[in-house]
Amino acid sequence: MKQGKMKADEEAPPPSPGLGGSAIRCREVCRSYGELKVLSNLNLTVPQGQIYGLLGPSGCGKTTLLKCIVGTLKISRGHISVLGKPPAFPGHQVPGRMVGYMPQDLALYNEFTISDTLTFFGRIHGLSSTDTQARMDFLVDFLDLPQKSKLVRNLRVSLGAALLQNPQLLILDEPTVGVDPVLRAKIWQHLVEIVKTGKVSVVITTHYIEEARQANVVGLMRNGRLLAEGHPETMMKQHNAPTLEKAFLQLCETSDQVGSKHSTSPLGGVLECSQSFESGRDESLPILGAGSGPVEELPKYSADWKVRVRHVMPKWRNIAALIIKTTVRMKRMPGSLCFQFLLPVIQISLMCLCIGGDPKGIQVAVVNNETSSSSYSQSLLSFLDNSSVQQVNLSHAEAFAGAYNGEYWAVIGFGKNFTSYLTKRMIQRQVSKEVVDGGSVHVWLDLTNQQIAMMLQKKLADAFEVQPEFPVVSSLQIYLLFFEEPIYGSMNSDFTTFVTPGAVLSITFYLAVGLTALSFVIERKEGLMDRCWVAGVSSLETVLAHLISQLFVISIQVILLLLLMLLVFKIPNEGSLVLVIALIGLQGVTGISFGLVISSAIDDEQNANQAALGIFYPNLIVSGIIWPVECIPYPLRYISLALPQTYASEALRCIMYRGWGLSRMMVWRGFAVTLGWNTFFVILAIVILKLRT
Ligand SMILES: Nc1ncnc2c1ncn2[C@@H]1O[C@H](COP(=O)(O)OP(=O)(O)OP(=O)(O)O)[C@@H](O)[C@H]1O
């Protein structure tokens, strides 16, 4: 514990006074969402050790500005320095433990108790468990929180999470909305107290303009620009207004009259400013010093390579905190966890039970014109597998009427002289066409269902070709081909045997995609990703933590799948079980990393679901899982071969049915392609996440 505390303390740099004693300095900041310009040439200065009340109507850009300050949004132009350096500068702890951020959304985990939430953020900030506990006790008391073990998600807990590590800069986006007046007063009192030391600075946005009178400085924002900033009393005096609200109203009116050519003075009142977006300024020009205001020297920031390397290296502390978070969430949702474990079991069972087996109860019409019970036709029919083929004896007309009605899959016909003609065919060297015709079994098939028709043909061949009990018929057979014992596989191999390896890989892959495709989408939507990012969690750490925690789920899924496949459904495995497990597990990782790509790139649950489902069938069909790749025409075959499961399915078949090892090209190629896709997807997910935060 002590060690943890010491480490955290070592990592925390001494308070940085910032530029000219300011905690935050924004100069000519611009930010757009596509075509929508939200911040235009905004200037703002938050003095060190003071409370800054950022006021403005809904939609004026306050939240956007705060996100730019904490580094979750990149600015399009301009310059921001926070506690002495730009946000996300290598080695700077903004984002990190120097800043406490309370976003407008609750941004708290649904399944977390108050204690879980604060412990999670404590871990990320590197607090020792004793320190976290002490802060937790204080915050529970101060914010009047219910018991720590309660599953509570509200503004007070969110505020608690922002205050937890005693940050040097507190950024609170509307912390007093919906809070009862007593607590609101308490929060302000606390803010006033913590800034007294001069080491902590606070930025707070609020809709209640009058409560901001307790702030040391207020900034009045409108249409993405700061109209004025200064001490509340000074502002009111300057505009001869009895309330801050009236002062704001006057400022808005003045601003409307003066037009867009004004900006703010750091001391209050309206200043002449550089041009804004509305005035048609050329955005390609440098901002600072470009307007008519005084030219401001931009500080140069640099970090040596060691700091830069440390900045990009993932921190085990954060990864561990994220993994513990996921584990706690899983534990709180046992139903969902069981479902995740059972899903592959259900899927593989359904596949083995429903695909590739023998059809049962296929009705065929039999037209037997021979009446004698000792006829060859009766003997032949008795060899037909009755569990698969149900014979219905009918007249010629009834049989065909039924077949055309879809009641029978085939009509089997014997002529009335079948036995005598067949005997002639056996005895005589040369027989007439009539004898051949009359001595043959005639079969009319309904070929609309290839699988059933093929099975019927096979059953008829099995019954009518080689029957030792029926030497007359078997002596008829002239074998040009004789199939010896197979080199690999068994004579009983069926479609299930072919399809199972590919299906197992595909099930593992898609379950993993499903597990992860929505994880970031929901976390991003609820503001959790931003909150973690501000606490100092990087994209790389997020992706690695997800990979590791989902690996646990995948491992259990793979074990259950294999037990079922090998022990219950008796799918043969001639090769190394380690290789089988490794390949299936790696395909699971490919699924996780592909899910992470979807999750990073797509904001909306519906679209993420569609992307995950949309690729399911094309991939299944083109990967040669249900039909051999050799049947795919060029150039589609090239695409097929490049897909993650094509070579991998082939490799798994080679391991399981041929008993091959990694020295065989067909095996290592499957591993190589899987690893290649893993690496590609993980890098892509990290890059997308990085670009989007
Ligand atoms: N991710 C986004 N994509 C597109 N537009 C956005 C996005 N976020 C915000 N906006 C738009 O940018 C403008 C400023 O939004 P912002 O949330 O910064 O305002 P605000 O002053 O904080 O408002 P409020 O007090 O209601 O939160 C609004 O018009 C909003 O619709």
The ligand as a Gaussian input file, in Angstrom:
#p B3LYP/6-31G(d) Opt

LIG

0 1
 N      -20.383000      15.392000     -31.218000
 C      -21.046000      16.397000     -31.787000
 N      -21.295000      16.371000     -33.111000
 C      -21.943000      17.385000     -33.722000
 N      -22.394000      18.472000     -33.074000
 C      -22.184000      18.571000     -31.756000
 C      -21.501000      17.539000     -31.044000
 N      -21.434000      17.902000     -29.751000
 C      -22.036000      19.097000     -29.648000
 N      -22.497000      19.511000     -30.847000
 C      -23.174000      20.769000     -31.154000
 O      -22.283000      21.804000     -30.807000
 C      -22.988000      22.883000     -30.216000
 C      -22.379000      23.203000     -28.870000
 O      -22.629000      22.108000     -28.015000
 P      -22.107000      22.092000     -26.504000
 O      -22.561000      20.822000     -25.888000
 O      -20.664000      22.379000     -26.479000
 O      -22.918000      23.313000     -25.874000
 P      -23.144000      23.687000     -24.363000
 O      -22.981000      25.148000     -24.264000
 O      -22.333000      22.838000     -23.485000
 O      -24.689000      23.314000     -24.183000
 P      -25.373000      22.624000     -22.949000
 O      -25.281000      23.551000     -21.815000
 O      -26.767000      22.371000     -23.392000
 O      -24.597000      21.366000     -22.750000
 C      -24.442000      22.466000     -30.142000
 O      -25.099000      23.034000     -31.261000
 C      -24.391000      20.964000     -30.283000
 O      -25.557000      20.516000     -30.917000

